[in-house]
């Protein structure tokens, strides 16, 4: 049970960060001249130092967990839904994963023991997004 609570907390934290960073990600990572020809946009103008530190911490955690996972786990078998994921248009996929409602749907599936993330993408698209409805209503 303790692992489930920790997994839920991690999923909630990551999904909140992903949604919060949607708009600030690109400009916070690069300098840019798009604002005006005589003003350079600096990353520090777009993102708070605390948010930048959180992003670096998240990236370090991801690399650390990935290294541990690679060292101890066998690669999973590719499923039909994994293959189907590559057929989605980028705009459609982005609309799904940028939705906070989708991540609540994923958390609910995980809590019920269904950890097939790619299947969740297609089921959410079929049951909710394509119909203009919401999982949490």
C-alpha positions in Angstrom: 0.0 0.0 0.0 2.9 2.4 0.8 4.3 2.0 -2.7 0.9 2.8 -4.2 0.7 6.0 -2.1 4.2 7.0 -3.2 3.4 6.2 -6.8 0.3 8.4 -6.7 2.2 11.2 -5.1 4.9 11.0 -7.7 2.3 10.9 -10.6 0.5 13.9 -9.1 3.7 15.9 -8.7 5.0 15.0 -12.2 1.6 15.8 -13.9 1.3 19.1 -12.0 4.8 20.1 -13.2 4.1 19.0 -16.8 0.9 21.0 -17.0 2.5 24.0 -15.3 5.5 24.0 -17.7 3.5 23.7 -20.9 3.7 27.4 -21.7 7.1 28.3 -20.1 9.2 25.3 -21.2 10.6 26.5 -24.5 11.3 30.1 -23.6 12.7 29.2 -20.3 15.3 26.9 -21.9 16.6 29.2 -24.7 17.6 32.8 -25.4 15.5 34.3 -28.1 15.3 37.3 -30.4 11.5 37.0 -31.2 10.4 39.6 -28.7 11.8 42.5 -30.7 14.9 42.9 -32.9 16.7 44.9 -30.2 15.8 42.9 -27.1 17.1 39.4 -26.3 14.8 37.2 -24.3 16.7 35.5 -21.5 15.6 32.3 -19.7 15.8 34.2 -16.4 13.1 36.6 -17.7 10.6 33.8 -18.3 11.1 31.3 -15.4 11.5 31.8 -11.7 14.7 30.4 -10.1 12.7 28.0 -7.9 10.9 26.6 -11.0 14.1 26.2 -12.8 15.6 24.4 -9.8 12.6 22.1 -9.7 13.0 21.3 -13.4 16.7 20.5 -12.9 15.9 18.3 -9.8 13.2 16.5 -11.9 15.6 15.9 -14.7 18.2 14.5 -12.3 15.6 12.3 -10.7 14.5 11.0 -14.1 18.1 10.2 -15.2 18.8 8.5 -11.8 15.7 6.4 -12.0 16.3 5.6 -15.7 19.8 4.4 -14.9 18.6 2.2 -12.1 15.8 0.8 -14.2 18.0 0.0 -17.2 20.5 -1.8 -14.9 17.8 -3.9 -13.2 14.9 -4.5 -15.6 14.3 -6.4 -18.8 12.8 -4.3 -21.7 9.0 -4.7 -21.9 7.3 -6.4 -24.7 5.8 -4.0 -27.2 2.0 -4.1 -27.4 -0.4 -3.2 -30.1 -1.4 0.0 -28.2 2.4 0.9 -28.1 2.5 0.6 -31.8 -0.7 2.6 -32.2 0.8 5.5 -30.2 3.1 6.2 -33.2 0.0 6.7 -35.4 -1.4 9.6 -33.5 -1.0 13.0 -34.9 1.2 15.2 -32.7 -1.5 17.7 -32.1 -3.9 15.0 -31.0 -1.4 13.4 -28.7 -0.4 16.8 -27.2 -4.1 17.7 -26.6 -4.5 14.4 -24.6 -1.3 14.5 -22.5 -1.6 18.3 -21.7 -5.0 17.7 -20.1 -5.0 17.6 -16.4 -8.2 15.5 -16.7 -6.3 12.9 -18.7 -3.7 12.5 -15.8 -6.5 12.1 -13.3 -7.8 9.3 -15.6 -4.4 7.7 -15.7 -4.0 7.9 -11.8 -7.5 6.3 -11.5 -6.5 3.4 -13.9 -3.2 2.9 -12.0 -5.0 2.8 -8.7 -7.3 0.1 -10.1 -4.2 -1.9 -11.2 -4.3 -1.1 -14.9 -0.8 0.3 -15.6 -1.0 0.2 -19.4 -0.3 3.8 -20.1 -0.6 3.7 -23.9 -3.9 1.9 -23.7 -5.0 4.7 -21.4 -4.2 7.3 -24.1 -6.5 5.6 -26.6 -9.3 4.8 -24.1 -9.3 8.4 -22.8 -9.4 9.7 -26.4 -12.3 7.3 -27.2 -14.3 7.8 -24.0 -13.8 11.4 -23.2 -11.8 13.8 -25.4 -13.4 12.9 -28.7 -16.8 13.4 -27.1 -15.9 16.7 -25.5 -16.5 15.2 -22.0 -14.4 15.0 -18.9 -13.4 12.1 -16.7 -13.7 14.0 -13.5 -17.3 15.3 -13.9 
